[in-house]
Amino acid sequence: MSANLQSSPSSQPRIVSAVFGRAKLLHDPDWEWEYAAHLKRTYSTLELVTLFSQHRDEEGPFQEQLRRIIFRAMCRTAGHALQIGPGVVVKHPETIEIGDGVFIGAQTMIQGRFDGTCRIGNHVWIGPHSYFDARSLILDDYVGWGPGAKALGSSHTGTPVDIPIIATPLAIEPVVIGYGADIGTNATILPGVHIGAHSIVGAGAVVTTDAPEYAVLVGVPARVTRYRNH
């Protein structure tokens, strides 16, 4: 057996350069914007959602470009270099504003509301299988959103108690994720929570209260274990 096979792997992480967070923004061609504007003028939101669904699960660069054009037409605003993975589902896209250089991973669901607000900033990365109750949601610039993570923006009041809970009124509370924060895989952000800028939410954490800037949170319910700037 060779010496290389006998040696144990290094316990130290291999550090490589970031790709998405340092990528140079490429502007989409003018014809894409013109075509998206034409679609927005010509079709209703419902018709655009139906058109998007016809190309939602297709793979390939042409299909990704087509999804971007239709998605831009559906949304209130959407910036340059938007990447939409296959299987993305969106409700009430007319309430959604998206910045430049945003990536939305495969099988993500964004659940808006007809009178809601959803703002996704520049250079936001959203991992596959994510879920957003986007009735009142802000993701600031350079937010990283781990695969399977969830933002819950509403809950039923549960009163009166003698009727089914799902029949009681809905309490909508804004969720805000600050600049440069990173949300771990399968983490859950509960309604009304504000995550401070540059904070890290650990994988699987359930955040029930506001988190200050530069905090590192882990656990269920999540607790601050340290501060990144100390």
Residue, then its C-alpha position, 0 to 999 in steps of 0.5 A: m500500500s502506498a504511503n499516500l493511501q496510508s496517511s490520514p486525511s488532514s483535519q484542517p479545512r481546505i480554504v478556497s476563494a468564494v465564487f458567488g459572493r465575489a462574482k462580477l455582475l454581468h448585465d443582461p442584454d437589452w432584448e431580454w428586458e424589452y421582451a420581459a416588458h412586452l410580456k408584462r404589458t401583454y399578459s396578466t399576472l395569472e397568465l404569466v404564472t401559467l406561462f412560467s409553470q410550463h418552463r419551470d422544470e426544464e434544464g439547460p441554459f436556454q430554459e434558464q434564460l427563458r425562466r429569467i425573462i418570464f420571472r422578471a415580467m411576473c415580478r414587481t421588479a427584478g434585476h440583472a443576472l437573475q438565476i432561477g433554478p428548476g422547480v421554483v414556485v412563486k405565489h403573488p410575484e407581483t408583490i416581489e422585488i429582486g435586486d441584481g445578481v440573485f440566485i434562487g435554487a431549485q424547488t424553492m417556494i416563495q409564498g407571497r400575498f396579494d397585499g404583501t411586500c417581499r424584497i430580496g436584495n442584491h447578490v442574495w444566494i438562496g439554496p435549493h428547497s427553501y421556503f419563504d412565507a413572503r407576506s412581509l419579508i426583507l432579505d438585505d444585500y449579500v444574504g446567504w440562505g442555506p438549502g431547506a431553510k425557512a422563513l415563517g412570516s405569519s401564524h394563526t391567532g388561535t382565538p376564539v378557541d372553540i373553532p379550528i385554529i386554521a379558521t382563526p385570523l392570521a397575524i402577519e409579522p415582518v421578517v428581516i434578514g440583515y446585510g451579509a447574514d448567513i442562514g444555515t441549512n434547514a434553519t427556521i426563522l419565526p414570524g417577527v424576527h429580525i436577524g442583524a447584519h453579518s450574523i450566522v444562524g447555525a444549521g437546524a436552528v429555530v430562531t424565535t427572537d431578534a438577533p443582534e449584529y455579528a451574532v452566532l446563533v445555534g440550537v432550538p430555540a436558538r441562542v447566541t453563543r458568540y459574536r464574530n466581531h469580538 
